[in-house]
Amino acid sequence: MKISTRNMVITSLFASLMAVSAILIAIPLGPVNFTLQIFFVILSGIMLGPKYGPLSQILYMTMGLLGLPVFSGGVGGISYIFAPSFGYILGFILASYIVGKISQRFKETSFIKFFIASLIGLLAIYAVGFPYLYLILTKVLGADVSFSAVFKSGVLIFLPGDIIKCLLASLTGKKMISLLKKQI
């Protein structure tokens, strides 16, 4: 895959923004921390599209798995694949792709279209992250928790904030794309 210097820099920037958003704001709310990462996942899909958006998320995940302390709470390492929240990181890759693919189809920039794409991306994050969370908690860590308790602590508690992050990412993406189109 041939990648331009511009795309390389922007892709790396989004990977870095993911790390910063995971480390600077990590509020523990049970097995998963509250962070600003969803904002940057959605924005990476809108701004970078279905090719480089997911690439930024893969780069972020790879940095963490190689041992750099870029995951929520400032941790990293290959053992993080057994962390309850790792499924959400896998979901970030899928969400960035989905948001990028849907956003790329728009002829004009529209907040509503970006917001719908971001909500679909959010569903993708939950579709990968929540089952992973449940499996790690119950099968790997042996926790005696119900499906509904894990759903409350892994999805419902985050849903209002994540919808707001989707809203803000859609607004930001619309504004940034409009500005970039004026530059070109």
C-alpha positions as a Python dict, from the first residue, in 0.01 Angstrom:
ca = {
    (1, 'M'): (0, 0, 0),
    (2, 'K'): (145, 334, -103),
    (3, 'I'): (84, 605, 153),
    (4, 'S'): (156, 974, 110),
    (5, 'T'): (350, 1170, 369),
    (6, 'R'): (37, 1373, 446),
    (7, 'N'): (-171, 1060, 513),
    (8, 'M'): (112, 908, 716),
    (9, 'V'): (130, 1215, 939),
    (10, 'I'): (-247, 1248, 987),
    (11, 'T'): (-286, 875, 1054),
    (12, 'S'): (-9, 892, 1315),
    (13, 'L'): (-166, 1204, 1463),
    (14, 'F'): (-495, 1023, 1520),
    (15, 'A'): (-313, 727, 1677),
    (16, 'S'): (-143, 975, 1911),
    (17, 'L'): (-473, 1147, 1990),
    (18, 'M'): (-615, 808, 2086),
    (19, 'A'): (-328, 755, 2328),
    (20, 'V'): (-359, 1101, 2480),
    (21, 'S'): (-736, 1068, 2517),
    (22, 'A'): (-691, 730, 2690),
    (23, 'I'): (-428, 850, 2934),
    (24, 'L'): (-529, 1206, 3027),
    (25, 'I'): (-892, 1129, 3098),
    (26, 'A'): (-944, 779, 3234),
    (27, 'I'): (-1224, 771, 3488),
    (28, 'P'): (-1286, 422, 3629),
    (29, 'L'): (-1651, 319, 3603),
    (30, 'G'): (-1623, -52, 3673),
    (31, 'P'): (-1439, -285, 3436),
    (32, 'V'): (-1412, -16, 3167),
    (33, 'N'): (-1283, 341, 3205),
    (34, 'F'): (-1455, 652, 3073),
    (35, 'T'): (-1228, 817, 2816),
    (36, 'L'): (-1261, 1051, 2518),
    (37, 'Q'): (-1149, 785, 2272),
    (38, 'I'): (-1485, 739, 2100),
    (39, 'F'): (-1469, 1103, 1992),
    (40, 'F'): (-1138, 1042, 1813),
    (41, 'V'): (-1245, 704, 1671),
    (42, 'I'): (-1549, 864, 1507),
    (43, 'L'): (-1351, 1167, 1394),
    (44, 'S'): (-1082, 942, 1243),
    (45, 'G'): (-1347, 770, 1033),
    (46, 'I'): (-1497, 1100, 918),
    (47, 'M'): (-1166, 1270, 846),
    (48, 'L'): (-950, 983, 723),
    (49, 'G'): (-1204, 757, 557),
    (50, 'P'): (-1231, 377, 551),
    (51, 'K'): (-863, 320, 471),
    (52, 'Y'): (-661, 546, 698),
    (53, 'G'): (-913, 579, 983),
    (54, 'P'): (-888, 210, 1076),
    (55, 'L'): (-515, 223, 1008),
    (56, 'S'): (-482, 489, 1280),
    (57, 'Q'): (-668, 260, 1520),
    (58, 'I'): (-452, -40, 1426),
    (59, 'L'): (-143, 174, 1484),
    (60, 'Y'): (-276, 279, 1826),
    (61, 'M'): (-353, -83, 1921),
    (62, 'T'): (-12, -202, 1797),
    (63, 'M'): (171, 64, 1999),
    (64, 'G'): (-8, -56, 2311),
    (65, 'L'): (43, -426, 2246),
    (66, 'L'): (414, -363, 2189),
    (67, 'G'): (434, -226, 2542),
    (68, 'L'): (394, 148, 2508),
    (69, 'P'): (170, 274, 2792),
    (70, 'V'): (-101, 411, 2561),
    (71, 'F'): (-407, 220, 2679),
    (72, 'S'): (-654, 360, 2930),
    (73, 'G'): (-484, 420, 3261),
    (74, 'G'): (-139, 438, 3102),
    (75, 'V'): (-79, 66, 3054),
    (76, 'G'): (38, -144, 2762),
    (77, 'G'): (175, -485, 2670),
    (78, 'I'): (59, -801, 2498),
    (79, 'S'): (-119, -921, 2813),
    (80, 'Y'): (-371, -639, 2760),
    (81, 'I'): (-558, -869, 2522),
    (82, 'F'): (-694, -1028, 2842),
    (83, 'A'): (-815, -694, 2979),
    (84, 'P'): (-1193, -667, 2984),
    (85, 'S'): (-1182, -345, 2781),
    (86, 'F'): (-964, -475, 2496),
    (87, 'G'): (-1268, -572, 2291),
    (88, 'Y'): (-1361, -206, 2267),
    (89, 'I'): (-1019, -135, 2112),
    (90, 'L'): (-1092, -400, 1850),
    (91, 'G'): (-1431, -234, 1801),
    (92, 'F'): (-1256, 98, 1741),
    (93, 'I'): (-1099, -43, 1424),
    (94, 'L'): (-1433, -163, 1290),
    (95, 'A'): (-1612, 158, 1387),
    (96, 'S'): (-1356, 380, 1219),
    (97, 'Y'): (-1392, 174, 901),
    (98, 'I'): (-1774, 185, 910),
    (99, 'V'): (-1788, 559, 982),
    (100, 'G'): (-1530, 622, 709),
    (101, 'K'): (-1715, 408, 456),
    (102, 'I'): (-2052, 570, 523),
    (103, 'S'): (-1907, 923, 539),
    (104, 'Q'): (-1719, 874, 214),
    (105, 'R'): (-2046, 814, 31),
    (106, 'F'): (-2176, 1164, 109),
    (107, 'K'): (-2152, 1412, -174),
    (108, 'E'): (-2196, 1706, 63),
    (109, 'T'): (-2096, 1735, 425),
    (110, 'S'): (-2400, 1703, 646),
    (111, 'F'): (-2405, 1691, 1023),
    (112, 'I'): (-2706, 1456, 1021),
    (113, 'K'): (-2535, 1209, 786),
    (114, 'F'): (-2216, 1217, 992),
    (115, 'F'): (-2416, 1173, 1312),
    (116, 'I'): (-2601, 871, 1173),
    (117, 'A'): (-2268, 723, 1058),
    (118, 'S'): (-2120, 786, 1403),
    (119, 'L'): (-2412, 616, 1578),
    (120, 'I'): (-2370, 312, 1353),
    (121, 'G'): (-1998, 319, 1438),
    (122, 'L'): (-2083, 336, 1807),
    (123, 'L'): (-2305, 30, 1769),
    (124, 'A'): (-2010, -150, 1607),
    (125, 'I'): (-1789, -66, 1905),
    (126, 'Y'): (-2048, -205, 2144),
    (127, 'A'): (-2111, -510, 1920),
    (128, 'V'): (-1745, -610, 1951),
    (129, 'G'): (-1657, -466, 2292),
    (130, 'F'): (-1949, -585, 2502),
    (131, 'P'): (-1934, -958, 2418),
    (132, 'Y'): (-1556, -948, 2466),
    (133, 'L'): (-1606, -778, 2803),
    (134, 'Y'): (-1857, -1042, 2909),
    (135, 'L'): (-1638, -1333, 2797),
    (136, 'I'): (-1323, -1201, 2966),
    (137, 'L'): (-1505, -1126, 3292),
    (138, 'T'): (-1690, -1457, 3310),
    (139, 'K'): (-1466, -1710, 3132),
    (140, 'V'): (-1113, -1576, 3181),
    (141, 'L'): (-1138, -1393, 3513),
    (142, 'G'): (-1412, -1621, 3650),
    (143, 'A'): (-1628, -1336, 3780),
    (144, 'D'): (-1977, -1434, 3889),
    (145, 'V'): (-2168, -1158, 3710),
    (146, 'S'): (-2490, -1166, 3517),
    (147, 'F'): (-2527, -1069, 3153),
    (148, 'S'): (-2748, -774, 3251),
    (149, 'A'): (-2501, -649, 3513),
    (150, 'V'): (-2220, -652, 3257),
    (151, 'F'): (-2447, -481, 3002),
    (152, 'K'): (-2519, -204, 3253),
    (153, 'S'): (-2152, -156, 3343),
    (154, 'G'): (-2016, -199, 2990),
    (155, 'V'): (-2278, -27, 2775),
    (156, 'L'): (-2564, 153, 2949),
    (157, 'I'): (-2349, 362, 3181),
    (158, 'F'): (-2148, 491, 2881),
    (159, 'L'): (-2428, 535, 2628),
    (160, 'P'): (-2534, 896, 2710),
    (161, 'G'): (-2173, 1021, 2711),
    (162, 'D'): (-2087, 826, 2398),
    (163, 'I'): (-2382, 973, 2211),
    (164, 'I'): (-2260, 1321, 2311),
    (165, 'K'): (-1910, 1229, 2183),
    (166, 'C'): (-2066, 1115, 1854),
    (167, 'L'): (-2254, 1444, 1833),
    (168, 'L'): (-1938, 1647, 1896),
    (169, 'A'): (-1728, 1438, 1655),
    (170, 'S'): (-1994, 1483, 1384),
    (171, 'L'): (-2001, 1860, 1437),
    (172, 'T'): (-1621, 1879, 1442),
    (173, 'G'): (-1587, 1657, 1136),
    (174, 'K'): (-1839, 1859, 939),
    (175, 'K'): (-1662, 2183, 1025),
    (176, 'M'): (-1313, 2049, 954),
    (177, 'I'): (-1410, 1895, 619),
    (178, 'S'): (-1580, 2221, 517),
    (179, 'L'): (-1263, 2412, 606),
    (180, 'L'): (-1042, 2165, 419),
    (181, 'K'): (-1259, 2191, 107),
    (182, 'K'): (-1215, 2570, 113),
    (183, 'Q'): (-836, 2521, 134),
    (184, 'I'): (-822, 2301, -175),
}
